[in-house]
Amino acid sequence: MLSLLGLFLAALVAATLLPAQSEAVLVALLLAGHEPVVLVAVATAGNVLGSLVNWWLGRQVLRFQHQRWFPLSPVRLGQAQAAYRRHGRWSLLLSWAPVIGDPITLAAGVMREPLRTFLPLVLVAKAARYAVVAAVTLGVM
């Protein structure tokens, strides 16, 4: 049970803007003989929840854009918004990708992507990534 909680927390943190490697935890648990379907489901749930945190933060962040400590210049913020407008909600299918995935989920919040479209796209992307990692680890692919 603690191993599943550890996987969930690693996946949650990995989906935020904080650095973490949930795939390593997943692989270790798979190699230890845990049930693959359960592991993929737990990792997916944690990672989607982390992406929801990013989405929520994105929805809140613009109220602070005029503060000196705000991390993005108006130009960078405009570029991020333009990129999301250009690629749209379908870019959320790349939310699984290292480096760009987490900022995409944050941008979706900034751009007020509705939860009813955000959630299914992110769920598919995150579940597919963990399923592929599990399949490769177990030699299925």
N, C-alpha and C positions, 0 to 999 in steps of 0.2 A: 504494500500500500504506500509506503514512504517513497518507493522508487517511482510510482505513478505521480505522486505529488511533486517530486523533484522534476520529473519530465514536464509536467504541467507548468510549473513555475519557470523552468528554463525556457520553454516555448513562449510563455507570456512575455518574459523579459526580452527574448530575442526579437519579438515583433515590435517592441517599442524602439525608440531611438537609442537605447542603451545597447552596448555590444554584448552579445551572448551567442553561444553555439548549441542550440537545442538538437541539432542533427547528431552531434557527438553523443549526447545522452541517449537519444533514440537508438543509435547503432549499438551502444554498449548494452542497453537493455534487450535489444533483439538478440545479440550474441549470447546474452545470459539465459536465453530461452523463454522470455516472456511472450505472451500472446501478441502477435503482430497487429491484429485488427484493433485490439484494445489500445495498444501503444499509439497507433496512428490516430485513433479517435481522441485520445487524451492530448497528444501533441497538437493536433488540429484545433481542439477546443481552446487550449492555452494560447496558441498563436493567433487565433481569431479574436480572442478577448484582448490580447495586446494590440491588435490592429484597431479594435474598437476604441481603445484608450487613445491611440493616435488620432482617429477620426474625431473623437470628442474634443481633444486638445486643439485640433485644427479649427473646429467650430468656435472655440473660445478665444483663439489667439489674436484675432484681428482687433479686439478691443484694446490690446496693448501696443499696437503698431506705432503709436506716436511717443512711446517711452524711449528714453535714451538707451536703455539696456536691451531693447528688442533686438533679437539676433539677426534679423534680415533687414537689409536696406530696402527702401521703397522700390528700387530698381530690381533687386533679386526677388522680392515678393511678387512684383509684376511679371517677371519672367516665369516664376513658378506657376502663377495663375494662368498665364498665356499657354504654357505647356500643357496644363491640365485641360484647358478649354480646347486646345488643338487635338489632344488624344482622347479626351473624354473618359467616361466611366469604364470603357473597355480596358483602359490602362491598368485598372485594378486587377486584371488577370495576371499582371506582372508583380503583384504584391508579394509573391513568394521569392522574388529575386534578391540576392544580396545587394547591398549598397542602395539600390533605387527603390526597393519594395516598401520600406518603412516610410520614406518621404512621400511616396505616392498616396499612402493611406492618410497621412497628415494633410496633404494637399486636397484630398477628397473632402475632408472636413472643412477646410478653409473655403472650398468652393461650394459648400452646402449640398454635397451629394446626399440624396435621401437614403436613410438607413435601409429602406426596402430594396434598393438597388445595390448599395454598398455591400451589405452582408452576404447575399448569395454569391457575388463575384469573388469576394475575398475568401469565402468558405471553399469554393471550388479550387481556387489557386493554392491555398494552403494545404488542403487535403491531398491534392494531386502531388505536391512536392513531397510530403511525408510518405505517401504511398510509393512514390518512385524510390525514395531513399530506402524504405523497407524492402522493396522488391530487389533492388541492387544488392543490399546487404545480405539478403537471404538467397541470392543467386537465382532469383526468378527471372530477372531481366539479363 
